[in-house]
Amino acid sequence: MADVSPHRPTSAKDENATIRSLFLAALFNALPDRTDELGPLLDAHGVFGSQVTHPYQQLPLHRYVSLLESAAATFSQPFLGLEMGARFGLTELGPFHALLSASRDLRDALATFARFQSRWQTQTLLSVDRWADATSYGYRIDNPAIWPRRQDAEFTIAGLMTLVKQLTTATWSPVEVHFEHSVASREKQLQAFFRAPVLGNQPSNGLVILDEDLDRPFPRSARSADDGLKSILETHLLDLIRPETVAGKSIAKRAEEIIARRLGQASVDCDVIAADLNMSVRSLRRRLVEEGTSFRRVLQETRQARAEALLEDSGMPLAAAAQVLGYADTATFSRAFKQWTGAAPRRYGKKAP
């Protein structure tokens, strides 16, 4: 049997990230003949099979992600995530099935999906970027300590594609598919599954969808009879799955989480972070000083942690890492990295364990 131990030491930050156990069911569905063998694997990662019957329980995200990687290795299924995604659709989302099906169109359905992302899975970003005639929906775990996470990424993007096909048509395919990990030696299988070009070493995982597909109204017969049902369902489900509380979190910690979500996706200036925290810039700086730090230090430490995690995946080019971290170019990123660690990023990547 392959090594089933977690891939990295556990930290307090790892424990703060959680995922609802409803996604654990996808693993069992993808391995229907391996249920007995899954028991020891779950135990090794501190996960209980009984949690499948309690879909809204929270379990540590790092354990779940590590479990998927170990299951893929143990059962010699390198594309386990794809198999999980192919079997995870509207039915597996329980009452969310009706909520998404009541949407006006695909864009509305995905916007609804995004509103629940932080309640299903914390320390995770689901971004939306408009292109000329298409829109990119990106997914990324913002905790750099949770790595490798290839199976989780491929499961999530494959599952999102399954949802889109069930809401639209079985022959639907995206314009392009992105993964933050390397897809070397895996491109053929991935492209056959998604029926679209697949790019690796990207800033985040995601699907690029044509705007005409997103804005095409769902057939009336495919939607729920009462348009008011969607708002009622959403109100009840938002109350059922409450978000992670911020009580007790320091301002530095909350600022760090916002910066991590926005790196490579949007501005991380102090005024933007302050606005996200519903504070003035002056108040944010004062509170950080009271906690023994500064905005510049929080930003630097968040970037450094993310940079070191990215470079441990030696397949990611420096230009891609610089983009993820919000640097204008590779040279600026390299200078900053050398100041942090005393080593050039290329040499660090080669020496990383």
C-alpha positions as CSV (number, residue, x, y, z in Angstrom):
1,M,0.0,0.0,0.0
2,A,1.2,3.5,-0.8
3,D,2.2,5.9,2.0
4,V,-1.0,7.4,3.4
5,S,0.5,9.9,5.8
6,P,-0.3,13.6,5.3
7,H,2.1,15.4,2.8
8,R,3.0,18.3,5.1
9,P,3.2,18.9,8.9
10,T,-0.1,20.2,10.3
11,S,-0.2,23.8,11.5
12,A,-2.8,25.9,13.3
13,K,-3.4,27.7,10.0
14,D,-4.1,24.3,8.3
15,E,-6.7,23.5,10.9
16,N,-8.6,26.7,10.4
17,A,-9.5,25.8,6.8
18,T,-12.6,23.5,6.6
19,I,-14.8,21.8,4.0
20,R,-18.3,20.4,4.3
21,S,-18.4,16.6,4.5
22,L,-20.9,16.4,1.6
23,F,-17.9,16.5,-0.8
24,L,-16.6,13.4,1.0
25,A,-19.4,11.4,-0.6
26,A,-17.7,11.9,-4.1
27,L,-14.8,9.8,-3.0
28,F,-17.0,6.9,-2.0
29,N,-19.0,7.2,-5.2
30,A,-15.8,7.1,-7.3
31,L,-14.6,4.0,-5.5
32,P,-17.7,1.8,-5.0
33,D,-15.8,-1.4,-4.9
34,R,-13.2,-0.1,-2.4
35,T,-15.3,0.8,0.5
36,D,-13.7,-1.7,2.9
37,E,-10.2,-0.5,1.9
38,L,-11.2,3.1,2.4
39,G,-11.6,2.6,6.1
40,P,-7.9,2.5,7.1
41,L,-7.2,5.3,4.7
42,L,-9.8,7.5,6.3
43,D,-8.4,6.6,9.8
44,A,-4.9,7.6,8.7
45,H,-6.1,11.1,7.8
46,G,-8.4,11.6,10.8
47,V,-11.6,11.4,8.8
48,F,-14.6,9.4,9.7
49,G,-16.7,7.6,7.1
50,S,-19.8,8.3,9.1
51,Q,-19.4,12.0,8.2
52,V,-20.8,11.2,4.8
53,T,-24.3,10.8,6.3
54,H,-23.9,14.3,7.9
55,P,-23.3,16.5,4.8
56,Y,-23.0,19.8,6.6
57,Q,-20.4,18.8,9.1
58,Q,-17.0,20.6,8.8
59,L,-13.7,18.7,8.5
60,P,-10.2,20.1,8.2
61,L,-9.5,21.0,4.5
62,H,-5.9,19.8,4.7
63,R,-7.0,16.3,5.8
64,Y,-9.5,16.1,3.0
65,V,-7.1,17.2,0.3
66,S,-4.3,14.9,1.6
67,L,-6.9,12.0,1.7
68,L,-7.6,12.5,-2.0
69,E,-4.0,12.5,-2.9
70,S,-3.3,9.3,-0.9
71,A,-6.4,7.6,-2.3
72,A,-5.2,8.3,-5.9
73,A,-1.8,6.8,-5.0
74,T,-3.1,3.9,-3.0
75,F,-5.6,2.7,-5.6
76,S,-3.4,3.6,-8.6
77,Q,-5.9,6.0,-10.0
78,P,-4.0,9.1,-11.1
79,F,-7.2,10.6,-12.4
80,L,-9.3,10.0,-9.3
81,G,-10.4,13.6,-9.2
82,L,-11.8,13.5,-12.7
83,E,-13.8,10.3,-11.8
84,M,-15.1,12.0,-8.7
85,G,-16.1,15.1,-10.6
86,A,-17.9,13.1,-13.3
87,R,-20.1,11.5,-10.6
88,F,-20.8,14.6,-8.6
89,G,-23.7,16.6,-10.0
90,L,-26.9,18.4,-9.0
91,T,-28.3,15.4,-7.1
92,E,-25.3,15.2,-4.8
93,L,-25.9,18.9,-3.8
94,G,-29.2,18.0,-2.1
95,P,-31.5,21.1,-1.7
96,F,-29.0,23.2,-3.7
97,H,-30.3,21.2,-6.8
98,A,-33.6,23.0,-6.7
99,L,-31.8,26.4,-6.0
100,L,-29.5,26.2,-9.0
101,S,-32.3,24.8,-11.3
102,A,-34.4,27.8,-10.5
103,S,-31.9,30.2,-11.9
104,R,-32.6,32.3,-15.0
105,D,-29.5,31.2,-16.9
106,L,-26.1,29.7,-16.4
107,R,-24.5,32.9,-15.3
108,D,-27.1,33.3,-12.6
109,A,-26.7,29.7,-11.5
110,L,-22.9,30.1,-11.2
111,A,-23.3,33.4,-9.3
112,T,-25.5,31.6,-6.8
113,F,-23.0,28.8,-6.5
114,A,-20.3,31.4,-5.8
115,R,-22.3,32.9,-3.0
116,F,-22.1,29.6,-1.1
117,Q,-18.5,28.9,-1.8
118,S,-17.2,30.4,1.5
119,R,-19.8,28.4,3.4
120,W,-19.0,25.1,1.8
121,Q,-15.2,25.5,1.9
122,T,-13.2,28.2,3.8
123,Q,-9.8,29.8,2.8
124,T,-10.9,29.3,-0.8
125,L,-11.4,31.7,-3.6
126,L,-14.0,31.4,-6.5
127,S,-13.1,34.3,-8.8
128,V,-15.0,35.6,-11.8
129,D,-13.1,37.4,-14.6
130,R,-14.8,38.8,-17.7
131,W,-13.0,38.5,-21.0
132,A,-13.9,39.9,-24.5
133,D,-16.6,37.3,-25.3
134,A,-16.1,34.8,-22.4
135,T,-15.9,34.6,-18.6
136,S,-13.3,32.7,-16.5
137,Y,-14.5,31.0,-13.3
138,G,-11.4,30.3,-11.1
139,Y,-11.0,28.1,-8.1
140,R,-8.0,28.2,-5.7
141,I,-7.3,27.2,-2.1
142,D,-5.7,30.2,-0.5
143,N,-3.8,28.3,2.1
144,P,-0.3,27.7,0.6
145,A,0.4,25.0,3.2
146,I,-2.2,22.7,1.6
147,W,-0.2,21.2,-1.2
148,P,-0.1,19.1,-3.3
149,R,-3.8,19.3,-4.2
150,R,-4.0,18.1,-7.8
151,Q,-6.9,15.6,-7.1
152,D,-9.0,18.3,-5.3
153,A,-8.4,20.8,-8.2
154,E,-9.3,18.3,-10.9
155,F,-12.3,17.1,-8.9
156,T,-13.6,20.6,-8.4
157,I,-13.3,21.7,-12.0
158,A,-14.6,18.4,-13.3
159,G,-17.5,18.6,-10.9
160,L,-18.2,22.2,-12.0
161,M,-18.3,21.0,-15.6
162,T,-20.7,18.2,-14.7
163,L,-23.0,20.8,-13.0
164,V,-22.9,23.0,-16.1
165,K,-23.7,20.1,-18.4
166,Q,-26.7,19.0,-16.3
167,L,-28.0,22.6,-16.3
168,T,-27.5,23.1,-20.0
169,T,-26.8,20.2,-22.4
170,A,-24.8,17.0,-22.1
171,T,-22.7,18.0,-25.2
172,W,-21.5,21.3,-23.6
173,S,-17.8,22.0,-23.3
174,P,-15.8,25.0,-22.1
175,V,-13.5,27.2,-24.2
176,E,-10.5,26.4,-22.1
177,V,-9.5,24.7,-18.8
178,H,-6.8,25.9,-16.4
179,F,-5.0,24.2,-13.6
180,E,-2.4,25.6,-11.1
181,H,-0.4,22.3,-11.2
182,S,1.6,21.0,-14.0
183,V,-0.3,18.9,-16.6
184,A,2.8,17.5,-18.2
185,S,2.1,13.8,-19.3
186,R,-1.6,14.3,-18.4
187,E,-2.8,16.6,-21.2
188,K,-4.2,13.9,-23.4
189,Q,-6.5,12.4,-20.8
190,L,-7.5,15.8,-19.5
191,Q,-8.3,17.2,-22.9
192,A,-10.3,14.1,-23.7
193,F,-12.4,14.5,-20.5
194,F,-13.0,18.3,-20.9
195,R,-13.1,18.3,-24.7
196,A,-11.2,21.6,-24.6
197,P,-7.6,22.8,-24.4
198,V,-6.1,22.3,-21.0
199,L,-3.3,24.6,-19.6
200,G,-1.2,23.9,-16.5
201,N,0.9,26.1,-14.2
202,Q,-1.8,28.8,-14.2
203,P,-2.6,31.3,-11.4
204,S,-5.7,29.3,-10.5
205,N,-7.8,26.4,-11.6
206,G,-10.8,27.2,-13.7
207,L,-13.2,27.0,-16.6
208,V,-13.5,29.6,-19.4
209,I,-17.1,29.7,-20.6
210,L,-18.5,31.6,-23.6
211,D,-20.8,34.5,-22.7
212,E,-23.4,33.3,-25.1
213,D,-23.6,30.0,-23.1
214,L,-23.7,31.9,-19.8
215,D,-26.5,34.3,-20.9
216,R,-28.8,31.8,-22.8
217,P,-32.0,31.6,-20.8
218,F,-32.9,28.2,-19.3
219,P,-36.0,26.7,-20.8
220,R,-39.0,27.6,-18.7
221,S,-39.9,23.9,-18.5
222,A,-36.5,23.2,-17.0
223,R,-37.0,25.8,-14.2
224,S,-39.0,25.6,-11.1
225,A,-42.6,26.7,-11.6
226,D,-42.4,29.5,-9.0
227,D,-39.8,32.2,-9.6
228,G,-40.1,33.2,-6.0
229,L,-38.9,29.8,-4.9
230,K,-35.3,30.6,-5.6
231,S,-35.1,33.5,-3.2
232,I,-36.9,31.5,-0.5
233,L,-34.6,28.6,-0.9
234,E,-31.5,30.8,-0.9
235,T,-32.6,32.5,2.4
236,H,-33.2,29.2,4.1
237,L,-29.9,27.6,2.9
238,L,-27.8,30.7,3.8
239,D,-29.2,30.4,7.3
240,L,-28.7,26.6,7.4
241,I,-25.0,26.8,6.4
242,R,-23.6,29.7,8.4
243,P,-20.3,31.2,7.4
244,E,-17.1,30.8,9.4
245,T,-17.2,33.2,12.3
246,V,-14.6,35.9,12.5
247,A,-15.0,36.4,16.2
248,G,-11.6,36.2,17.9
249,K,-9.6,36.7,14.8
250,S,-7.0,39.4,14.8
251,I,-7.1,42.2,12.3
252,A,-3.8,41.0,10.9
253,K,-5.2,37.5,10.4
254,R,-8.3,38.8,8.7
255,A,-6.2,41.1,6.5
256,E,-3.9,38.2,5.6
257,E,-6.9,36.1,4.5
258,I,-8.2,38.9,2.2
259,I,-4.8,39.5,0.7
260,A,-4.3,35.7,0.0
261,R,-7.7,35.6,-1.7
262,R,-6.8,38.6,-3.9
263,L,-3.2,37.8,-4.8
264,G,-2.9,37.6,-8.6
265,Q,-6.6,38.3,-9.0
266,A,-7.2,41.9,-7.8
267,S,-5.5,44.8,-6.1
268,V,-4.0,44.3,-2.6
269,D,-3.5,48.0,-1.8
270,C,-4.0,49.0,1.8
271,D,-7.1,51.1,1.0
272,V,-8.8,48.1,-0.8
273,I,-8.1,45.7,2.1
274,A,-9.3,48.3,4.6
275,A,-12.6,48.7,2.6
276,D,-13.0,44.9,2.7
277,L,-12.7,45.1,6.5
278,N,-15.2,48.0,6.7
279,M,-12.4,50.2,8.2
280,S,-10.7,53.4,7.2
281,V,-7.0,53.1,6.1
282,R,-6.0,55.0,9.2
283,S,-7.9,52.6,11.5
284,L,-6.4,49.6,9.8
285,R,-2.9,50.8,10.1
286,R,-3.4,51.7,13.8
287,R,-4.9,48.3,14.6
288,L,-2.1,46.5,13.0
289,V,0.5,48.5,14.9
290,E,-1.4,47.7,18.1
291,E,-1.0,44.0,17.1
292,G,2.7,44.4,16.7
293,T,2.8,44.4,12.9
294,S,2.1,46.6,9.8
295,F,0.3,46.3,6.5
296,R,3.6,46.1,4.6
297,R,4.7,43.2,6.8
298,V,1.4,41.3,6.5
299,L,1.5,41.7,2.7
300,Q,5.2,40.6,2.6
301,E,4.6,37.6,4.8
302,T,1.6,36.5,2.8
303,R,3.4,36.8,-0.5
304,Q,6.5,35.0,0.9
305,A,4.4,32.1,2.2
306,R,2.6,31.8,-1.1
307,A,5.8,32.1,-3.1
308,E,7.6,29.4,-1.2
309,A,4.6,27.1,-1.6
310,L,4.4,27.8,-5.4
311,L,8.1,27.2,-6.0
312,E,8.0,23.8,-4.2
313,D,6.0,22.8,-7.3
314,S,9.1,23.0,-9.5
315,G,6.9,22.8,-12.7
316,M,5.6,26.4,-12.2
317,P,7.5,28.9,-14.3
318,L,8.7,32.1,-12.5
319,A,6.6,34.3,-14.7
320,A,3.4,32.4,-13.6
321,A,4.5,32.6,-10.0
322,A,5.1,36.3,-10.3
323,Q,1.6,36.8,-11.8
324,V,0.0,34.8,-9.0
325,L,1.7,37.0,-6.4
326,G,0.7,40.2,-8.1
327,Y,4.2,41.3,-9.3
328,A,4.5,43.2,-12.6
329,D,7.4,41.1,-13.9
330,T,9.7,38.2,-13.0
331,A,12.7,40.5,-12.2
332,T,10.7,42.4,-9.5
333,F,9.5,39.1,-8.0
334,S,13.1,37.6,-8.0
335,R,14.5,40.6,-6.2
336,A,11.8,40.5,-3.5
337,F,12.2,36.7,-3.1
338,K,16.0,37.0,-2.7
339,Q,15.5,39.7,0.0
340,W,13.1,37.3,1.9
341,T,15.1,34.1,1.7
342,G,18.7,35.0,0.6
343,A,18.3,32.7,-2.4
344,A,17.2,33.3,-6.0
345,P,13.8,31.7,-6.7
346,R,15.2,29.4,-9.3
347,R,17.7,28.0,-6.9
348,Y,15.1,27.8,-4.1
349,G,12.8,25.7,-6.3
350,K,15.6,23.2,-7.0
351,K,16.5,22.9,-3.3
352,A,12.9,22.7,-1.9
353,P,12.1,19.3,-0.4
